Amino acid sequence: MITSSSRQADTEESTSASRDFYIQTIVESYIVLLAKVQGTPVAAGIDAGTESFRLADAARGRSVQRALSASAARAAVRDPALATLIRDEQDVLKQIAAQFGLLSNLLALPPEQRDDKAIQVLRVQVDKLRDSRAKTRQQIEKQFPGYANLIDPRAPTTDEVRTSLRAGEAVVSFYLAQDNSFVWVVPKDGAVRFAASPIGAAEIEQKVNRLRKALEPQAETLGDIPAFDLALAHDLYRTLLQPVEAGWKPAKSLFVVSNGALGLLPLALLPTTAATVDMKTAPLFDGYKSVPWLARTHAVTQLPSTAALKTLRGLPAGSASRAPLIGFGDPFFNAEQAAEAARETPLRIASSDPVAVRGAKLKRRNAPQTEGVNSAELGQLPRLPDTADELRSVADAMRADLSKSLYLGKAANEKFVKQAKLDGYKVVAFATHGLIPGDLNGLTQPALALTAPQIADVDGDGLLTMDEILGLKLDADWVVLSACNTGTGAGAGAEAASGLGRAFFYAGTRALLLTNWSVHSASARDLVTDLFRRQAADAKLGRAEALRQAMVALLDGPGYQEDGKTLFSYSHPIFWAPYSLMGDGG
């Protein structure tokens, strides 16, 4: 039955979507105009780059922003002082709406029937209420800056971005519009660079999807993995990054803010010059070692917004008393998975013959596979047994006590996550499925899948949702989401992953490590383990640079070996480029 409340919700959603589209159209038209007039007499006195930079931030991610605002408001109730301020602000907003209603009714009357004195009184009352709301908002921003930035992030100016940057860093901001794409570069020192290309969001999405066919292939064997389209990847580089090279190339570390399909493709795998590969080079995929990937010269970090950098850089240093790691992995989603857990054996490739290697099974983590399915429950998710090995390997690299730091199988459940004192760990790892709205029945927000409650004998639904993440308390240098596609998704999914990331930032992490496609088990374990081994060995090594070094070491390394022989190389980007860093890469 359709109730009046559900009709109202539908109407509000429709109105909100229409308003978003209207605002987006106006903003995009203005950015196009600024791009056309920059450097001309018409634009005298206008800095087109800095003027348009903030507009792009305001136009990104509005649907997730609404979801985050609602979730943050619910989470804030746990803090009595903040809850009181929020209620005060909401009460004033209701009073303003009521007064506006009365004012509109009076103004709608014919002139001879209007009460001008009453109209003036209402206007004064509205002004006073607005002042009251502004003071309450200022109090919230002063006392609870993290909450204020989460629900209403203010787009920073280019000068404010510079103050957050360190030497050797630059922000690269993309905005994909209907008919054009725009890119801005704000370096620590030097001029802001701004360029436009006559290629819209739909065309870029097509190019990205074509590139991802080699990264998320329908491949059963190694030989089925398609060649990575280097010509197309370099074409994207020429379109997106080459026009503003002078702004970012002198830097060593890039913070990237994007929208649309660019969230589906790590920029580190774009070739900086044209390149070709001899696919017959042995071992398999070894020819990709000669490609001038962007990862060879620059560390890349994603940001959910330019405002996030200032917030993250303003966080105090983590407690020195924190333990190295707490990890949750290999959850059981149904009874059959729990029963088979003890029978798992690792897959081995038995021959070093090139033909046999090409026909060898490609061992990748299973994706949820719920897209297009009418009904899906938690119990239908595939198990990820190799994630337990990855967490053990990371714990070993960080010299963490495995018995105290890892919660695997039945222990990887909601109760343990919520009861654990997560703010006592430098790294918090979730090696499981990342889900987006619609993946499971009734799922309306991003979530992480944990052991089914009936298997773990705990309360809950087996999902750690964005709402619940906002309520966690962290003091983490890293949150690792080593799962399937936690960094991406079609359409709203990529935006939702950004929302999941921002929820973890609000909870108290400085950075997230996300996967962009279903990873190859062995190479993913090697890459993540090497990343944390490097950071453990060098406390001054930044997160983004540690990831870059681990990626380059993997693609230049010996590849998959057995008995001291390389069976295939990890130089294809499907192996070395699946992880993205989001947050503070320093």
BADO-231245 format. One record per residue (C-alpha): residue number from 1; x, z, y. Coordinates in Angstrom, 2 decimals. Example, Ala and Ser with C-alpha at 12.3 -4.5 7.8 and 13.67 -1.06 7.14 Angstrom:
# residues 2
(seza 1,(12.30,7.80,-4.50))
(seza 2,(13.67,7.14,-1.06))
# end
This chain:
# residues 586
(seza 1,(0.00,0.00,0.00))
(seza 2,(1.32,-0.89,3.45))
(seza 3,(1.07,2.15,5.71))
(seza 4,(1.03,2.25,9.49))
(seza 5,(4.50,3.86,9.44))
(seza 6,(5.94,1.05,7.28))
(seza 7,(4.35,-1.55,9.58))
(seza 8,(5.88,0.24,12.55))
(seza 9,(9.30,0.28,10.83))
(seza 10,(9.03,-3.45,10.11))
(seza 11,(8.05,-4.13,13.71))
(seza 12,(10.93,-2.04,15.04))
(seza 13,(13.39,-3.81,12.74))
(seza 14,(12.07,-7.23,13.80))
(seza 15,(12.23,-6.28,17.47))
(seza 16,(15.75,-4.93,17.05))
(seza 17,(16.90,-8.11,15.26))
(seza 18,(15.38,-10.27,18.00))
(seza 19,(17.07,-8.19,20.68))
(seza 20,(20.42,-8.42,18.89))
(seza 21,(20.13,-12.20,18.63))
(seza 22,(19.21,-12.45,22.31))
(seza 23,(22.16,-10.29,23.38))
(seza 24,(24.54,-12.17,21.08))
(seza 25,(23.44,-15.54,22.48))
(seza 26,(24.02,-14.40,26.07))
(seza 27,(27.42,-12.87,25.29))
(seza 28,(28.62,-15.94,23.38))
(seza 29,(27.49,-18.28,26.17))
(seza 30,(29.42,-16.25,28.72))
(seza 31,(32.58,-16.21,26.58))
(seza 32,(32.34,-20.00,26.20))
(seza 33,(32.04,-20.30,29.99))
(seza 34,(35.06,-18.07,30.56))
(seza 35,(37.10,-20.11,28.08))
(seza 36,(36.22,-23.32,29.94))
(seza 37,(37.03,-22.08,33.45))
(seza 38,(40.15,-19.99,32.76))
(seza 39,(43.07,-21.21,34.82))
(seza 40,(40.86,-23.36,37.09))
(seza 41,(40.03,-22.80,40.78))
(seza 42,(36.49,-21.84,39.72))
(seza 43,(37.92,-18.77,37.96))
(seza 44,(40.08,-17.66,40.88))
(seza 45,(40.33,-13.86,40.77))
(seza 46,(38.87,-13.64,37.24))
(seza 47,(41.07,-12.76,34.28))
(seza 48,(39.14,-14.63,31.60))
(seza 49,(41.10,-13.04,28.76))
(seza 50,(40.55,-9.42,29.72))
(seza 51,(36.96,-10.06,30.88))
(seza 52,(35.91,-11.63,27.58))
(seza 53,(37.94,-9.29,25.35))
(seza 54,(35.52,-6.35,25.72))
(seza 55,(32.47,-8.58,25.36))
(seza 56,(33.55,-9.64,21.86))
(seza 57,(33.81,-6.02,20.76))
(seza 58,(30.31,-5.31,22.04))
(seza 59,(28.84,-8.22,20.07))
(seza 60,(30.28,-7.26,16.67))
(seza 61,(28.66,-5.23,13.93))
(seza 62,(25.40,-4.17,15.57))
(seza 63,(23.40,-3.69,12.36))
(seza 64,(26.03,-1.43,10.80))
(seza 65,(26.35,0.40,14.11))
(seza 66,(22.66,1.35,13.92))
(seza 67,(23.07,2.57,10.34))
(seza 68,(26.14,4.58,11.29))
(seza 69,(24.35,6.11,14.27))
(seza 70,(21.47,7.27,12.08))
(seza 71,(23.79,8.59,9.38))
(seza 72,(26.03,10.35,11.88))
(seza 73,(23.03,12.03,13.48))
(seza 74,(21.97,13.38,10.08))
(seza 75,(25.50,14.55,9.27))
(seza 76,(25.83,16.22,12.68))
(seza 77,(23.03,18.63,11.86))
(seza 78,(25.60,20.56,9.80))
(seza 79,(27.27,21.59,13.08))
(seza 80,(24.84,23.87,14.98))
(seza 81,(26.43,23.31,18.39))
(seza 82,(26.40,19.53,18.06))
(seza 83,(22.90,19.56,16.56))
(seza 84,(21.61,21.44,19.62))
(seza 85,(23.14,18.91,22.02))
(seza 86,(21.71,16.02,20.01))
(seza 87,(18.23,17.55,20.06))
(seza 88,(18.53,18.10,23.82))
(seza 89,(19.46,14.46,24.32))
(seza 90,(16.64,13.25,22.07))
(seza 91,(14.10,15.45,23.90))
(seza 92,(15.16,14.01,27.24))
(seza 93,(14.93,10.46,25.87))
(seza 94,(11.36,11.15,24.72))
(seza 95,(10.47,12.48,28.16))
(seza 96,(12.01,9.41,29.81))
(seza 97,(9.99,7.14,27.51))
(seza 98,(6.78,9.03,28.33))
(seza 99,(7.40,8.88,32.07))
(seza 100,(8.20,5.17,31.85))
(seza 101,(4.90,4.66,30.05))
(seza 102,(3.00,6.35,32.87))
(seza 103,(4.99,4.43,35.47))
(seza 104,(4.26,1.11,33.76))
(seza 105,(0.54,1.89,33.66))
(seza 106,(0.48,2.68,37.39))
(seza 107,(2.49,-0.42,38.30))
(seza 108,(0.13,-2.58,36.21))
(seza 109,(-2.83,-1.63,38.45))
(seza 110,(-3.92,-3.92,41.29))
(seza 111,(-2.16,-3.04,44.57))
(seza 112,(-5.28,-1.55,46.11))
(seza 113,(-5.66,0.88,43.17))
(seza 114,(-2.05,2.08,42.96))
(seza 115,(-1.06,5.62,43.89))
(seza 116,(2.25,5.00,45.64))
(seza 117,(2.92,8.73,46.00))
(seza 118,(2.48,9.29,42.26))
(seza 119,(4.74,6.30,41.54))
(seza 120,(7.47,7.75,43.74))
(seza 121,(7.16,11.17,42.06))
(seza 122,(7.52,9.55,38.61))
(seza 123,(10.59,7.60,39.71))
(seza 124,(12.24,10.78,40.98))
(seza 125,(11.43,12.53,37.70))
(seza 126,(12.91,9.65,35.68))
(seza 127,(16.09,9.75,37.78))
(seza 128,(16.43,13.49,37.18))
(seza 129,(15.92,13.03,33.45))
(seza 130,(18.54,10.28,33.38))
(seza 131,(21.00,12.58,35.14))
(seza 132,(20.22,15.31,32.61))
(seza 133,(20.80,12.93,29.70))
(seza 134,(24.07,11.69,31.22))
(seza 135,(25.35,15.28,31.52))
(seza 136,(24.39,16.01,27.90))
(seza 137,(26.13,12.83,26.73))
(seza 138,(29.26,13.77,28.69))
(seza 139,(29.20,17.20,27.04))
(seza 140,(28.94,15.57,23.59))
(seza 141,(31.81,13.20,24.37))
(seza 142,(33.96,16.08,25.59))
(seza 143,(33.26,18.54,22.77))
(seza 144,(32.68,16.10,19.89))
(seza 145,(34.58,12.88,20.70))
(seza 146,(34.62,11.71,17.07))
(seza 147,(30.82,11.78,16.88))
(seza 148,(30.41,10.08,20.26))
(seza 149,(32.79,7.29,19.31))
(seza 150,(31.06,6.76,15.96))
(seza 151,(27.51,6.38,17.29))
(seza 152,(28.37,4.56,20.53))
(seza 153,(31.91,3.21,20.53))
(seza 154,(32.91,2.05,24.00))
(seza 155,(34.88,-1.16,24.02))
(seza 156,(38.27,-0.38,25.58))
(seza 157,(39.91,-2.42,28.30))
(seza 158,(43.08,-4.34,27.53))
(seza 159,(45.07,-1.76,29.49))
(seza 160,(43.60,1.02,27.34))
(seza 161,(44.53,-0.92,24.20))
(seza 162,(48.12,-1.20,25.41))
(seza 163,(48.41,2.56,25.86))
(seza 164,(47.49,3.01,22.16))
(seza 165,(50.07,0.49,20.97))
(seza 166,(53.67,1.26,20.13))
(seza 167,(56.72,-0.97,20.50))
(seza 168,(56.55,-3.95,18.17))
(seza 169,(52.73,-3.87,17.83))
(seza 170,(49.97,-6.20,19.04))
(seza 171,(46.19,-6.42,18.70))
(seza 172,(44.72,-9.75,17.58))
(seza 173,(40.96,-9.95,18.14))
(seza 174,(38.74,-12.73,16.76))
(seza 175,(35.17,-13.58,17.53))
(seza 176,(33.38,-16.33,15.61))
(seza 177,(30.42,-17.77,17.51))
(seza 178,(27.93,-20.42,16.46))
(seza 179,(29.88,-23.40,17.78))
(seza 180,(33.23,-21.94,18.77))
(seza 181,(35.83,-19.42,17.68))
(seza 182,(37.83,-17.25,20.06))
(seza 183,(41.04,-15.28,19.72))
(seza 184,(42.67,-12.73,22.00))
(seza 185,(46.12,-11.15,21.72))
(seza 186,(46.98,-7.92,23.50))
(seza 187,(50.69,-7.15,23.02))
(seza 188,(52.33,-3.87,23.96))
(seza 189,(54.12,-5.74,26.72))
(seza 190,(53.35,-9.12,28.24))
(seza 191,(50.29,-11.13,29.17))
(seza 192,(46.99,-11.14,27.31))
(seza 193,(46.55,-14.44,25.45))
(seza 194,(43.10,-16.02,25.08))
(seza 195,(42.20,-19.27,23.31))
(seza 196,(39.08,-21.04,22.11))
(seza 197,(38.63,-23.59,19.30))
(seza 198,(35.67,-25.95,18.79))
(seza 199,(35.03,-24.66,15.28))
(seza 200,(32.14,-22.31,14.67))
(seza 201,(31.41,-19.47,12.29))
(seza 202,(29.69,-21.66,9.66))
(seza 203,(32.65,-24.06,9.38))
(seza 204,(35.18,-21.24,9.17))
(seza 205,(33.05,-19.57,6.50))
(seza 206,(33.13,-22.78,4.45))
(seza 207,(36.93,-22.90,4.71))
(seza 208,(37.28,-19.23,3.76))
(seza 209,(34.96,-19.67,0.77))
(seza 210,(37.02,-22.65,-0.42))
(seza 211,(40.21,-20.58,-0.21))
(seza 212,(38.60,-17.68,-2.06))
(seza 213,(37.84,-19.92,-5.05))
(seza 214,(41.48,-19.42,-6.05))
(seza 215,(41.30,-15.68,-5.32))
(seza 216,(38.02,-14.78,-7.00))
(seza 217,(37.91,-17.58,-9.59))
(seza 218,(35.59,-17.94,-12.56))
(seza 219,(38.70,-17.87,-14.70))
(seza 220,(38.94,-16.59,-18.26))
(seza 221,(42.62,-17.46,-18.70))
(seza 222,(45.73,-17.67,-16.53))
(seza 223,(45.67,-21.46,-16.76))
(seza 224,(42.15,-21.49,-15.30))
(seza 225,(43.28,-19.97,-11.99))
(seza 226,(42.99,-22.77,-9.39))
(seza 227,(45.88,-23.69,-7.14))
(seza 228,(45.72,-21.94,-3.77))
(seza 229,(44.89,-24.57,-1.11))
(seza 230,(47.99,-24.24,1.07))
(seza 231,(47.01,-27.16,3.33))
(seza 232,(43.64,-25.58,4.11))
(seza 233,(45.21,-22.14,4.62))
(seza 234,(47.73,-23.57,7.07))
(seza 235,(44.91,-25.43,8.83))
(seza 236,(43.22,-22.06,9.42))
(seza 237,(46.51,-20.69,10.72))
(seza 238,(46.81,-23.58,13.19))
(seza 239,(43.22,-23.03,14.33))
(seza 240,(43.21,-19.26,14.64))
(seza 241,(46.73,-17.97,15.22))
(seza 242,(48.98,-20.80,16.39))
(seza 243,(47.31,-21.22,19.84))
(seza 244,(48.28,-17.63,20.74))
(seza 245,(51.61,-17.38,18.88))
(seza 246,(53.48,-16.47,22.04))
(seza 247,(51.44,-13.28,22.26))
(seza 248,(51.76,-11.91,18.71))
(seza 249,(54.86,-13.49,17.18))
(seza 250,(57.41,-11.19,18.90))
(seza 251,(55.61,-8.18,17.36))
(seza 252,(56.22,-6.97,13.83))
(seza 253,(52.91,-5.24,13.21))
(seza 254,(49.48,-6.76,13.96))
(seza 255,(46.15,-4.97,14.30))
(seza 256,(43.36,-7.45,13.56))
(seza 257,(39.73,-7.13,14.62))
(seza 258,(37.35,-9.83,13.36))
(seza 259,(33.78,-10.66,12.50))
(seza 260,(32.02,-12.94,10.04))
(seza 261,(33.89,-14.63,7.22))
(seza 262,(37.33,-13.62,8.48))
(seza 263,(36.63,-10.21,6.98))
(seza 264,(36.79,-11.92,3.59))
(seza 265,(40.35,-13.21,3.89))
(seza 266,(43.57,-11.23,4.49))
(seza 267,(45.48,-13.06,7.20))
(seza 268,(48.75,-12.09,5.52))
(seza 269,(48.27,-14.95,3.03))
(seza 270,(48.14,-17.70,5.68))
(seza 271,(51.26,-19.94,5.65))
(seza 272,(52.95,-20.10,9.06))
(seza 273,(54.23,-23.65,8.43))
(seza 274,(53.06,-26.48,6.20))
(seza 275,(54.12,-25.98,2.58))
(seza 276,(53.71,-27.51,-0.85))
(seza 277,(54.26,-26.01,-4.29))
(seza 278,(55.50,-27.55,-7.52))
(seza 279,(52.93,-26.24,-10.02))
(seza 280,(55.20,-27.22,-12.93))
(seza 281,(57.86,-24.69,-11.92))
(seza 282,(58.45,-22.13,-14.65))
(seza 283,(57.44,-19.40,-15.06))
(seza 284,(53.79,-20.02,-14.17))
(seza 285,(53.01,-19.58,-10.40))
(seza 286,(56.71,-19.15,-9.52))
(seza 287,(56.58,-22.07,-7.06))
(seza 288,(54.62,-19.96,-4.56))
(seza 289,(57.75,-17.94,-3.82))
(seza 290,(58.88,-20.67,-1.41))
(seza 291,(55.76,-20.47,0.79))
(seza 292,(56.32,-19.00,4.31))
(seza 293,(53.45,-16.51,4.12))
(seza 294,(52.62,-14.50,7.24))
(seza 295,(53.28,-11.39,5.12))
(seza 296,(56.96,-12.26,5.06))
(seza 297,(57.31,-11.62,8.80))
(seza 298,(54.40,-9.43,9.93))
(seza 299,(52.54,-6.35,8.69))
(seza 300,(48.78,-6.73,9.13))
(seza 301,(46.24,-3.93,9.61))
(seza 302,(42.49,-4.38,10.03))
(seza 303,(40.45,-2.42,12.56))
(seza 304,(36.65,-2.02,12.49))
(seza 305,(36.79,-2.22,16.31))
(seza 306,(39.41,-2.12,19.02))
(seza 307,(38.06,1.30,20.05))
(seza 308,(39.02,2.70,16.63))
(seza 309,(42.76,2.44,17.33))
(seza 310,(42.61,4.84,20.28))
(seza 311,(40.50,7.29,18.27))
(seza 312,(42.80,7.23,15.24))
(seza 313,(45.95,7.52,17.32))
(seza 314,(44.43,10.55,19.02))
(seza 315,(44.12,12.51,15.77))
(seza 316,(46.46,15.49,15.31))
(seza 317,(49.16,15.31,12.67))
(seza 318,(48.07,16.24,9.16))
(seza 319,(48.78,19.68,7.78))
(seza 320,(52.20,20.03,6.21))
(seza 321,(50.73,22.19,3.44))
(seza 322,(48.61,19.37,1.97))
(seza 323,(49.09,18.38,-1.67))
(seza 324,(50.14,14.77,-2.30))
(seza 325,(47.08,13.32,-4.05))
(seza 326,(43.58,13.76,-5.41))
(seza 327,(42.10,10.83,-7.31))
(seza 328,(38.77,9.96,-8.93))
(seza 329,(38.65,7.05,-11.38))
(seza 330,(37.36,5.46,-14.57))
(seza 331,(33.83,6.88,-14.22))
(seza 332,(31.31,6.48,-17.05))
(seza 333,(28.08,4.78,-16.01))
(seza 334,(26.29,5.13,-19.36))
(seza 335,(26.57,6.92,-22.71))
(seza 336,(28.08,3.91,-24.50))
(seza 337,(31.01,3.85,-22.07))
(seza 338,(31.65,7.55,-22.58))
(seza 339,(31.64,7.04,-26.35))
(seza 340,(34.09,4.14,-26.28))
(seza 341,(36.56,5.79,-23.86))
(seza 342,(38.88,7.00,-26.63))
(seza 343,(39.05,3.59,-28.29))
(seza 344,(40.61,1.64,-25.41))
(seza 345,(43.90,-0.18,-26.11))
(seza 346,(45.94,-2.16,-23.58))
(seza 347,(45.93,-5.95,-23.79))
(seza 348,(49.27,-7.59,-24.61))
(seza 349,(50.33,-11.19,-24.22))
(seza 350,(52.10,-11.93,-27.48))
(seza 351,(54.02,-15.09,-26.67))
(seza 352,(56.38,-16.29,-23.95))
(seza 353,(55.60,-19.93,-24.71))
(seza 354,(54.34,-21.56,-21.44))
(seza 355,(51.36,-23.16,-23.16))
(seza 356,(50.38,-19.90,-24.78))
(seza 357,(50.75,-18.06,-21.45))
(seza 358,(48.46,-20.50,-19.68))
(seza 359,(45.85,-19.84,-22.32))
(seza 360,(46.29,-16.07,-22.24))
(seza 361,(43.37,-13.94,-21.13))
(seza 362,(43.32,-12.97,-17.45))
(seza 363,(42.93,-9.17,-17.39))
(seza 364,(41.01,-8.39,-14.23))
(seza 365,(38.70,-5.58,-13.28))
(seza 366,(35.04,-6.29,-13.85))
(seza 367,(32.89,-6.77,-10.78))
(seza 368,(29.37,-5.28,-10.58))
(seza 369,(27.72,-8.71,-11.07))
(seza 370,(24.40,-7.66,-9.54))
(seza 371,(24.05,-10.43,-6.97))
(seza 372,(20.88,-12.41,-7.61))
(seza 373,(19.62,-9.88,-10.16))
(seza 374,(16.09,-8.68,-9.50))
(seza 375,(16.70,-5.14,-10.73))
(seza 376,(19.94,-3.23,-11.29))
(seza 377,(20.66,0.40,-12.12))
(seza 378,(23.86,2.47,-12.12))
(seza 379,(24.05,2.29,-15.93))
(seza 380,(24.50,-1.48,-15.82))
(seza 381,(27.83,-1.30,-13.96))
(seza 382,(30.87,-2.21,-16.07))
(seza 383,(33.47,0.42,-16.74))
(seza 384,(36.95,0.19,-15.18))
(seza 385,(39.24,1.88,-17.75))
(seza 386,(42.49,0.56,-16.29))
(seza 387,(41.88,2.48,-13.05))
(seza 388,(42.90,5.67,-14.89))
(seza 389,(46.33,4.16,-15.64))
(seza 390,(46.70,3.13,-12.00))
(seza 391,(45.94,6.63,-10.74))
(seza 392,(48.37,8.18,-13.24))
(seza 393,(51.06,5.76,-12.08))
(seza 394,(50.42,6.56,-8.39))
(seza 395,(50.45,10.30,-9.12))
(seza 396,(53.78,9.91,-10.88))
(seza 397,(55.24,7.94,-7.94))
(seza 398,(54.11,10.67,-5.52))
(seza 399,(55.39,13.45,-7.82))
(seza 400,(51.89,14.93,-8.00))
(seza 401,(50.71,17.25,-10.77))
(seza 402,(48.47,15.05,-12.93))
(seza 403,(46.54,18.02,-14.34))
(seza 404,(45.54,19.18,-10.86))
(seza 405,(45.25,15.90,-8.94))
(seza 406,(43.23,13.49,-11.14))
(seza 407,(39.53,13.59,-12.03))
(seza 408,(38.84,10.90,-14.61))
(seza 409,(35.89,9.87,-16.76))
(seza 410,(33.19,12.56,-16.73))
(seza 411,(35.12,14.50,-14.10))
(seza 412,(34.82,11.61,-11.61))
(seza 413,(31.39,12.75,-10.48))
(seza 414,(29.54,13.68,-7.31))
(seza 415,(29.76,17.43,-7.89))
(seza 416,(33.55,17.45,-8.18))
(seza 417,(33.95,15.20,-5.13))
(seza 418,(31.73,17.36,-2.94))
(seza 419,(33.17,20.67,-4.16))
(seza 420,(36.82,19.65,-3.91))
(seza 421,(38.66,20.77,-0.76))
(seza 422,(39.53,17.21,0.15))
(seza 423,(41.16,18.21,3.44))
(seza 424,(44.00,19.66,1.39))
(seza 425,(45.34,16.25,0.29))
(seza 426,(47.44,13.52,1.93))
(seza 427,(45.95,10.76,-0.23))
(seza 428,(42.35,10.66,-1.50))
(seza 429,(41.80,7.84,-4.02))
(seza 430,(38.56,6.44,-5.44))
(seza 431,(39.29,3.93,-8.21))
(seza 432,(35.78,2.70,-8.88))
(seza 433,(33.17,0.16,-7.78))
(seza 434,(32.40,-0.21,-4.10))
(seza 435,(28.75,-1.17,-3.64))
(seza 436,(26.89,-2.75,-0.75))
(seza 437,(23.18,-2.52,0.16))
(seza 438,(21.08,-4.30,-2.46))
(seza 439,(23.60,-4.07,-5.31))
(seza 440,(21.43,-1.45,-7.02))
(seza 441,(17.73,-0.63,-6.81))
(seza 442,(16.95,1.25,-3.62))
(seza 443,(20.53,1.14,-2.31))
(seza 444,(20.26,0.73,1.46))
(seza 445,(23.78,1.69,2.53))
(seza 446,(27.34,1.23,1.29))
(seza 447,(28.35,3.54,-1.57))
(seza 448,(30.96,4.31,-4.21))
(seza 449,(29.84,4.48,-7.85))
(seza 450,(30.71,7.67,-9.76))
(seza 451,(29.92,8.94,-13.26))
(seza 452,(26.20,8.92,-14.06))
(seza 453,(24.77,12.42,-13.52))
(seza 454,(23.27,12.63,-17.03))
(seza 455,(26.71,11.90,-18.52))
(seza 456,(28.52,14.44,-16.36))
(seza 457,(25.65,16.95,-16.57))
(seza 458,(25.47,17.34,-12.79))
(seza 459,(22.84,16.81,-10.11))
(seza 460,(22.71,13.73,-7.91))
(seza 461,(22.34,10.00,-8.36))
(seza 462,(25.93,9.08,-9.23))
(seza 463,(26.52,7.44,-5.86))
(seza 464,(28.66,8.64,-2.97))
(seza 465,(26.77,7.02,-0.09))
(seza 466,(27.79,6.47,3.52))
(seza 467,(25.59,9.43,4.50))
(seza 468,(27.47,11.68,2.10))
(seza 469,(30.89,10.36,3.11))
(seza 470,(30.12,11.28,6.72))
(seza 471,(29.61,14.85,5.54))
(seza 472,(33.02,15.09,3.82))
(seza 473,(35.92,16.92,5.44))
(seza 474,(39.27,15.13,5.15))
(seza 475,(42.75,15.42,6.59))
(seza 476,(44.08,12.33,4.82))
(seza 477,(46.79,9.86,5.68))
(seza 478,(45.16,7.44,3.24))
(seza 479,(41.84,6.96,1.50))
(seza 480,(42.36,4.45,-1.31))
(seza 481,(39.33,2.46,-2.47))
(seza 482,(40.95,0.67,-5.37))
(seza 483,(37.82,-1.01,-6.67))
(seza 484,(36.15,-4.40,-6.74))
(seza 485,(35.56,-5.98,-3.36))
(seza 486,(35.32,-2.78,-1.34))
(seza 487,(36.80,-4.67,1.60))
(seza 488,(34.43,-7.60,1.57))
(seza 489,(31.04,-8.99,0.78))
(seza 490,(28.82,-11.88,1.75))
(seza 491,(27.13,-11.66,5.14))
(seza 492,(26.18,-8.07,5.85))
(seza 493,(28.44,-6.93,3.01))
(seza 494,(31.65,-7.39,4.98))
(seza 495,(30.05,-5.55,7.88))
(seza 496,(28.89,-2.84,5.49))
(seza 497,(32.44,-2.35,4.25))
(seza 498,(33.42,-1.82,7.85))
(seza 499,(30.71,0.82,8.01))
(seza 500,(32.06,2.50,4.87))
(seza 501,(35.50,2.51,6.46))
(seza 502,(34.27,4.01,9.71))
(seza 503,(32.42,6.71,7.75))
(seza 504,(35.71,7.71,6.10))
(seza 505,(37.41,7.67,9.51))
(seza 506,(34.74,10.01,10.84))
(seza 507,(35.28,12.26,7.80))
(seza 508,(38.95,12.52,8.72))
(seza 509,(41.20,9.82,7.29))
(seza 510,(43.74,7.82,9.27))
(seza 511,(43.73,4.70,7.09))
(seza 512,(42.01,3.05,4.15))
(seza 513,(43.39,0.77,1.46))
(seza 514,(40.69,-1.71,0.40))
(seza 515,(40.50,-4.47,-2.20))
(seza 516,(39.26,-7.93,-1.22))
(seza 517,(38.58,-9.33,-4.70))
(seza 518,(38.58,-8.29,-8.34))
(seza 519,(42.20,-7.38,-8.89))
(seza 520,(44.46,-8.22,-11.82))
(seza 521,(44.97,-4.86,-13.50))
(seza 522,(48.74,-4.82,-14.11))
(seza 523,(49.80,-6.31,-10.77))
(seza 524,(47.41,-4.04,-8.83))
(seza 525,(48.89,-0.99,-10.52))
(seza 526,(52.43,-2.15,-9.74))
(seza 527,(51.62,-2.91,-6.10))
(seza 528,(49.84,0.35,-5.29))
(seza 529,(52.41,2.41,-7.15))
(seza 530,(55.27,0.71,-5.29))
(seza 531,(53.49,1.24,-1.96))
(seza 532,(53.29,5.01,-2.42))
(seza 533,(56.74,5.21,-3.96))
(seza 534,(58.15,3.61,-0.80))
(seza 535,(56.29,6.02,1.46))
(seza 536,(57.35,9.01,-0.63))
(seza 537,(60.98,7.91,-0.34))
(seza 538,(60.89,7.28,3.45))
(seza 539,(58.72,9.55,5.59))
(seza 540,(59.31,7.30,8.63))
(seza 541,(57.96,4.17,6.93))
(seza 542,(54.63,3.16,8.44))
(seza 543,(51.62,2.44,6.26))
(seza 544,(51.32,-1.25,7.18))
(seza 545,(55.01,-1.90,6.70))
(seza 546,(55.01,-0.07,3.35))
(seza 547,(52.16,-2.31,2.18))
(seza 548,(53.91,-5.43,3.47))
(seza 549,(57.13,-4.54,1.68))
(seza 550,(55.27,-3.81,-1.55))
(seza 551,(53.43,-7.16,-1.36))
(seza 552,(56.62,-9.14,-0.71))
(seza 553,(58.45,-7.27,-3.48))
(seza 554,(55.65,-8.15,-5.90))
(seza 555,(55.53,-11.85,-5.01))
(seza 556,(59.35,-12.16,-5.10))
(seza 557,(59.73,-9.97,-8.17))
(seza 558,(59.99,-10.77,-11.88))
(seza 559,(56.22,-10.89,-12.44))
(seza 560,(54.51,-9.92,-15.68))
(seza 561,(57.12,-9.07,-18.28))
(seza 562,(57.23,-8.21,-21.94))
(seza 563,(60.42,-7.42,-23.86))
(seza 564,(62.43,-8.20,-20.73))
(seza 565,(61.03,-11.75,-20.38))
(seza 566,(58.85,-12.97,-17.50))
(seza 567,(55.64,-14.48,-18.87))
(seza 568,(54.17,-15.43,-15.51))
(seza 569,(54.96,-14.81,-11.85))
(seza 570,(52.94,-12.70,-9.43))
(seza 571,(53.65,-15.16,-6.59))
(seza 572,(50.12,-16.61,-6.51))
(seza 573,(48.25,-14.67,-3.76))
(seza 574,(45.58,-13.60,-6.24))
(seza 575,(48.15,-11.06,-7.46))
(seza 576,(50.05,-9.91,-4.37))
(seza 577,(47.44,-10.16,-1.57))
(seza 578,(44.24,-8.41,-2.78))
(seza 579,(44.71,-5.25,-0.72))
(seza 580,(43.98,-4.79,2.97))
(seza 581,(44.86,-1.84,5.14))
(seza 582,(42.22,-0.66,7.61))
(seza 583,(42.86,1.92,10.29))
(seza 584,(46.14,3.17,11.73))
(seza 585,(48.94,1.15,10.19))
(seza 586,(51.66,3.17,11.90))
# end
